[in-house]
Amino acid sequence: MLELDEVVKSYPSAGEDVRAVDGVNLRLQAGEMVALHGPSGSGKTTLLLLAAALLAPERGTIRFQGRALSSFSGAQRSEYLQRDVGFVYQHFRLMPRVSAVENAARKLLMSGVPIHEARARATPWLQRVGLGERLHSPPERLSGGERQRVAIARALAAEPTLILADEPTGNLDSARSREIVQLLGSIAREREAAVLLVTHDLDAAALADRSLTLHDGKLI
């Protein structure tokens, strides 16, 4: 489903270019959850942003279902992000003073889904992440772990084919972390979706079908 071939991405730092992603080759199949771990600054988030077409590689090719992301027009890239990709951001990106259900429905609303339908589709995902009793609570009334789970529900509500999760359990306790990672794995199997999970949690990584290490931009 997702293929990366010799992908390179650099950033300028102290007068030189530092390769955040350095010649990465990766295959992610439908129905599979792959965990990616490594130290901070190893390029994990950059790799997710490349896979989401939010960054473009300097070299190499990224393909989704056989098609190079570099061939997408601006409209096609937006459609890819809206329809195919569910991105779980590390820092939530929730709208303040807006209920959990409307935050979880945000991507659907941006895709033109009517508000009542969007809420109805988002609600079961909030229930699946344990927030069935917090549907109408804004972020200001939620804990960090609850905000994280709203962000996960938002990524899943559109039922994407590719789920890119950047430290989705970073604000959760160990029991809830295990539940969330198991949920992502079950979604991969149930819906033939592909999940790329970035995590520092080796226990979470052990629940994936495969676990890979990224160090200094290289898969090892």
N, C-alpha and C positions, 0 to 999 in steps of 0.2 A: 504493500500500500504506500509506504513512505520509503524513499531511497535517497541516500546521500552518497555521492561519489566524489572523493578527494576534495571535500569542501574546506575552503579557507576563508577566514574572516579576521582582519587585523584592526587594531585601534592605535592611534598615535599616543605615545607616552614618553615623557622626558626626552623628546627629540628623536625618538625611534619608534618603529612600528612593532607592537607586541601582538603576536598571533593568539587571539582568544580561542579560535578554532583552527586546528592545524592539520589539514589533510584527512579529515574524518570520513570514514566509510561506514555506513549503517544501513541495515534493512529492517524494517518494521512491518510485520505481517498483520493482516486482518485477524481479529480474535486474540491478539497477543498483547501482553503488558510487559514493557521493558523498563527497568529501573536504571537510572543514570546517577551515579554518585561520584563524589570527589571533593577535594578541599575547596573552600571559598576562593573565587577568582580563577577557577580551572576552566571556565568557559561554558558551564552547563546552561545558564540562562541564555547566553548568546546562541547556543545551539537550538534552544527552543524557539527563540525569536526568528532564527533563520528558517526553521521548519514551518513557522506560521506565516512566512513571507512578510514579516514586519521588518526584517533586515534582508539585504541582498548579499550573497557571498561575492568575494573578489574573484575566486576561482572555484571550479568544481560545479556540480550539477545537483539540484534537489528536485526530485520528482514525486508527485502525488498521483497515485493510480496511473502511473506511466507517463504523465505529462509534466514537463519541466516547469517549475514555478516561474522561471525567467521568461517564459513565453506568455504569461498571463498579462492581459491589459489591466489598467487600473480598476475597471469595473469587475473584471474576473477575479482580481485579487481580493476585492471587497466581498464578492460573493463567496469565495473560498473561506474567508474568515468568518462570514456570517453563517454559512450553511454547513461547511465541512469540518471546521475547526472549533473545538471547545478549549479555550485557554484559561487555565486557573492561574491567576497572577499571585505572586507572593505577597503583595501588599494590598490585597482585597479590591481596591478601586470601586468601592460602593458609593452610591449617591447619599449624601446626608439628608436627614429628615424625611426619608422615603422608606416605606415599609419593606420588610424582608421579602415579601412576595413580589412587590414591584421591582425591587432590585434584582431578584432572581429572574424576573420576566423581561428584564431590560433588553437583552439581545433579541428576543422574539419581537418586542415592540419596535426595535430599530429595523427589523426585517419586514415590518408592515403588518404583523399579526394584530388583530383587534385586541383591545386591552382585556376584555373579559376572557377571551380564549387564551391569551398569553398568561394571565393569572391562573387559569385552570390547568394549563400545561406545566407551569412552574411549581404549583402547590405539591404534587406528588414527589417531586425531587427534594423539596425542603423537608417533606416528611421522611424521605429515605435517609437524609443526613441528620435526622433527629431534631428537627426544628418545627414539627407540626404544631406546637403550641406557641410558636413565636412568629407566626406569619405576618402579623401586623406591627411588629416591633421595628423601629428604625435602628440604624447602626449605633446611634448614641445610647441605646438601651440594651445593646448586645455586648457580650464579652468578646475578647479577641478570638477565641476559639469558635464562637458562634458566628462572628463575621466571616471567618475563614470558611465555614460551612455554607454560608449564603453564597459566597463567591464560587464554591464548588457546584452548588445547585444551579447557579446562573450559567456556568459552563456546560452543564449537562442538559438543561431544559430544552435546548434546541435539538437534542439527540444527535450530536455530531458523529462523524465517522472517525475523526482523529482527535484524540484528547491529549493536550499538552499541559502537564501539571507541574508548576514550579513550586516546589516545597509545599504541597497541599496540606501536609500534616504538621507544619512548623509551629503552629500555635495550639496544637491539640495534645491532650494527655495520651498516654500509651494505649489505653483501651480504645479511645475514639480514633486514634491514628490507625490502629489495626482495622477497625470497622470501615474507615474511609478507603483504605488501600484495597481491602477485600471487595468493597463496592465497585471500585474502578475495575478491578479484575473481572468481576461478574458482568459488568457492562460490556467489557471487551468480548467476553464469551457469548453473552446473550445476543448482542447486536452486531457481532462481527466487526466491532470497532477496533482501532489500534490505540494503545495508551503508551505515551512516553512520560515517565514519572521521574522528575528530578528530586532527589532527597539526600539529606545527610544521615538519615535514620537507617542503619544497616538492618534493623529488624523489619522495617517497611520494605526495604529493597529485597529482602529474602522472600517476600510474598509474591514477587513478580515472576513471570515465566523465565526471564533472563535478567541478569544484573551486570552492568558494564561500569567501568571506571574511567572517568575523564580526568587527565592530569596534564597541566600546562597545554591545554587545547588538544591533546591527543588521546584517543581511546587506547587503553592498555588492558 
